[in-house]
Amino acid sequence: MRDADFELEAELEELMSVLLESDLESEAESEAPACDNKGLPTPSRAISRLSSGRIQCPAAGRWGILDVVINNAVQMLDNTIAELTRARQAACEGRPLGWPNLSDVTACWLKYKLGVCIDDPSTWTAGTFQSSTVAEVIRRLVKPRELLASGEILYVCEETCNPETLFAFTFPMLSGRCNAGTPDRTIHLCPRFWSAEHAPFKEQTIIHEAVHLTHCGEHRPDTIGIGVSIGSPECLAQFVAANNGKKLDPTTVGQCGFTNRCGTVPRDAIRRNCGGIVGRPGGLPDWRP
């Protein structure tokens, strides 16, 4: 065979290879599940610093501490939202889930602590305002993130609090109903919020209260009820803390339980609390006030 024939044959084989690869890519794209992104919010980048007019505390030095706490809480929410968004995008493109798009800790919390059945493809492809979808988890995290970053919350230091209210409280509801219009964007901080024992867990508390404000969660004394869904402010706050490798507040860790909604909960998941490490009172946080 002449050299020209060899060259022509090689060119034809290369062309067929390119066409076959293109067909496979098109087939993969057509098989990828379509995701409903309608109403799915994305967090803004801006974070407004806490102004002195948005904190009412007679004690000196608390503005600086709270400013750092709020910024840390926003960053923690950003990290969790980013991981869920990456994992959902991967699922929407038909790629298998797992590391690095979805960590084992996050997967365990979604499935066994929040009741989000991540083994069901529709959980990833469905949109917001649908119970226990990944998109709805993202929405419920973006909303408090945006509120905390807006600088619109008023923080009030209380001299005393109801003995059953440990660290903070809000009033998103009135007589069992959500406040009409814009709810009262005020977080009341109890004396124990500023204690050395609570120093490592301030971000978790702030996220918890912000979720109350954005989703009209009824404030109940911290000793009542065990949450097992994305409707629980405490579960969402613990989820964000665990997702960021932060230790969980030992005084409230029992308020978020386990659910078998997505299947039998493995004993190891319960023993390890889905990777959420329970902290000890009195330790200093990462930012060391």
C-alpha positions in Angstrom: 0.0 0.0 0.0 1.3 3.4 -0.9 2.1 6.0 1.7 -0.8 8.2 0.5 -3.2 5.3 1.2 -1.8 4.9 4.7 -2.3 8.6 5.4 -5.8 8.6 4.0 -6.7 5.6 6.2 -5.3 7.2 9.3 -7.2 10.4 8.6 -10.5 8.4 8.2 -9.9 6.6 11.5 -9.2 9.8 13.3 -12.4 11.4 11.8 -14.5 8.3 12.9 -13.0 8.5 16.4 -14.0 12.2 16.7 -17.5 11.6 15.4 -18.0 8.6 17.8 -16.7 10.7 20.8 -19.1 13.5 19.8 -22.0 11.1 19.6 -21.2 9.6 23.0 -21.0 13.1 24.6 -24.4 14.1 23.0 -25.9 10.8 24.3 -24.6 11.5 27.8 -25.9 15.0 27.7 -29.4 13.8 26.6 -29.4 11.2 29.4 -28.4 13.7 32.1 -31.3 14.6 34.3 -32.9 18.0 33.9 -32.8 20.1 37.0 -35.4 22.6 38.1 -33.5 25.8 39.1 -36.5 28.1 39.2 -36.5 30.1 42.4 -33.1 28.8 43.4 -31.3 31.8 45.0 -27.6 32.4 44.9 -25.8 34.2 47.7 -24.4 37.6 47.0 -20.7 38.3 47.7 -21.2 41.4 49.8 -21.1 41.2 53.6 -22.0 44.4 55.5 -20.0 45.0 58.6 -22.0 45.4 61.8 -22.6 49.1 62.5 -22.6 50.4 66.0 -26.2 51.5 65.5 -27.3 47.8 65.0 -26.2 46.6 68.4 -27.6 47.7 71.7 -25.2 46.4 74.4 -24.1 48.4 77.4 -21.0 46.3 78.0 -17.9 47.5 76.1 -16.1 45.3 73.5 -19.1 43.3 72.4 -19.5 45.0 69.1 -16.1 43.7 67.9 -16.8 40.2 69.1 -20.2 40.1 67.5 -18.9 41.5 64.2 -16.4 38.7 63.9 -19.1 36.1 64.8 -21.5 37.3 62.2 -18.8 37.3 59.5 -17.7 33.8 60.5 -21.3 32.6 60.4 -21.8 34.0 56.9 -18.6 32.3 55.7 -19.7 29.0 57.2 -23.0 29.3 55.4 -21.2 30.1 52.2 -19.0 27.0 52.5 -22.0 24.7 53.0 -24.1 26.3 50.2 -21.1 26.0 47.8 -20.7 22.3 48.5 -24.4 21.6 48.1 -24.4 23.6 44.9 -21.4 21.8 43.4 -22.9 18.4 44.3 -26.3 19.3 42.8 -24.7 20.5 39.6 -22.7 17.2 39.4 -26.0 15.3 39.8 -27.7 17.5 37.2 -24.9 16.6 34.8 -25.3 12.9 35.4 -22.0 12.5 37.2 -21.8 10.2 40.2 -22.0 11.7 43.6 -19.2 11.5 46.2 -16.0 13.1 47.1 -15.0 15.8 46.4 -18.4 17.2 45.5 -20.2 15.6 48.4 -18.3 14.7 51.6 -19.3 11.8 53.8 -20.2 14.1 56.7 -22.6 16.2 54.5 -24.1 13.1 52.9 -24.8 11.6 56.4 -26.4 14.8 57.7 -28.6 15.2 54.7 -29.8 11.6 54.7 -30.1 10.7 58.4 -30.4 14.0 60.3 -32.4 16.2 57.8 -34.4 13.5 56.0 -33.2 14.5 52.5 -33.1 11.2 50.6 -30.0 11.8 48.5 -30.2 8.3 46.9 -33.3 9.3 45.0 -32.3 11.3 41.8 -35.4 13.4 42.0 -34.1 14.8 45.3 -31.3 16.4 43.4 -33.2 17.4 40.3 -36.4 18.8 41.9 -36.7 22.5 42.6 -37.3 24.7 45.6 -40.4 24.8 47.8 -40.6 21.0 47.5 -40.2 19.1 50.8 -36.7 17.6 51.4 -35.0 18.5 48.1 -31.4 19.6 47.9 -32.6 22.8 46.2 -34.8 23.6 49.1 -32.0 23.0 51.6 -29.9 25.5 49.6 -32.7 28.0 49.6 -33.2 27.6 53.4 -29.5 28.4 53.9 -29.2 31.2 51.4 -32.0 33.2 53.0 -30.4 33.4 56.5 -27.0 34.0 54.9 -28.3 37.0 53.0 -30.0 38.4 56.1 -26.9 38.1 58.3 -24.8 39.6 55.5 -27.2 42.5 55.0 -26.5 44.2 58.3 -30.2 44.7 58.8 -30.5 42.7 62.0 -30.7 44.6 65.3 -28.9 42.8 68.1 -30.1 43.5 71.7 -28.3 42.4 74.8 -30.7 41.4 77.5 -29.9 41.7 81.2 -31.9 38.6 81.9 -33.7 35.8 79.9 -36.3 33.2 80.6 -34.4 30.4 82.4 -35.4 28.0 79.6 -33.9 30.2 76.9 -30.2 29.5 76.9 -28.4 32.0 74.6 -30.7 34.0 72.3 -34.3 34.4 71.1 -36.3 36.0 68.3 -40.0 36.9 67.7 -40.8 35.9 64.1 -44.3 35.0 65.0 -47.2 36.7 66.8 -50.0 34.7 68.4 -49.0 31.6 66.4 -48.8 33.4 63.1 -46.0 34.9 61.1 -45.7 38.6 61.5 -47.3 40.5 58.7 -44.9 42.0 56.2 -41.3 42.1 57.2 -40.8 40.3 60.5 -39.1 41.9 63.4 -35.4 41.5 62.5 -34.1 41.5 66.0 -32.0 38.9 67.8 -32.1 39.2 71.6 -28.8 38.0 73.1 -28.9 36.5 76.6 -26.1 36.9 79.2 -25.0 33.3 78.6 -24.3 34.1 75.0 -21.3 36.1 76.1 -20.0 33.5 78.6 -16.6 31.9 78.1 -18.3 28.5 78.0 -20.3 29.5 74.9 -17.4 31.2 73.0 -16.8 28.4 70.5 -20.5 28.1 69.6 -21.6 31.7 69.0 -21.8 31.2 65.2 -24.1 28.2 65.7 -26.4 30.3 67.8 -26.5 33.2 65.4 -27.3 30.9 62.5 -30.1 29.2 64.5 -31.7 32.6 65.2 -31.3 33.9 61.7 -33.2 30.8 60.4 -36.0 31.6 62.8 -36.3 35.0 61.2 -36.1 34.0 57.6 -38.4 31.0 57.8 -40.8 32.1 60.5 -39.8 29.2 62.8 -41.7 29.5 66.1 -39.4 30.2 69.0 -39.7 27.5 71.6 -37.6 27.1 74.8 -34.4 25.3 73.9 -35.2 22.4 76.1 -38.3 21.4 74.1 -38.5 19.2 71.1 -36.1 17.2 68.9 -35.8 18.2 65.3 -35.2 15.8 62.4 -35.8 17.9 59.3 -34.7 21.0 57.3 -37.6 22.8 59.1 -35.6 22.7 62.4 -33.5 25.8 62.9 -31.3 23.9 65.3 -30.7 21.0 62.8 -29.8 23.5 60.1 -27.4 25.3 62.4 -25.8 22.1 63.5 -25.5 20.9 59.9 -23.6 24.0 58.9 -21.3 23.8 61.9 -20.6 20.1 61.3 -20.1 20.7 57.6 -17.4 23.3 58.5 -15.6 21.0 60.9 -16.8 23.1 63.9 -17.6 21.4 67.2 -21.3 21.3 68.1 -22.7 23.0 71.2 -23.0 20.3 73.9 -26.0 22.0 75.5 -28.1 21.8 72.3 -26.6 18.9 70.4 -29.5 16.6 71.5 -32.1 18.9 69.9 -31.3 17.5 66.5 -32.0 13.7 66.3 -31.9 11.0 63.6 -34.6 10.1 61.1 -35.2 6.8 59.3 -37.2 8.6 56.6 -34.5 7.7 54.0 -33.8 4.2 55.4 -32.5 2.5 58.4 -29.9 4.6 60.2 -26.6 2.8 60.5 -25.3 2.4 64.0 -22.0 3.9 63.0 -23.7 7.1 61.9 -25.4 7.3 65.3 -22.2 6.5 67.2 -20.3 9.2 65.3 -23.2 11.6 65.1 -22.6 11.8 61.4 -19.2 13.3 62.0 -20.4 16.1 64.1 -18.0 16.4 67.0 -19.5 17.6 70.2 -17.5 20.3 71.8 -16.7 21.1 75.4 -17.7 24.3 77.2 -15.0 26.7 77.9 -12.7 26.1 74.9 -11.7 29.0 72.7 -13.0 29.2 69.2 -10.8 29.4 66.1 -10.8 33.2 66.1 -9.9 33.5 69.8 -11.8 36.5 71.1 
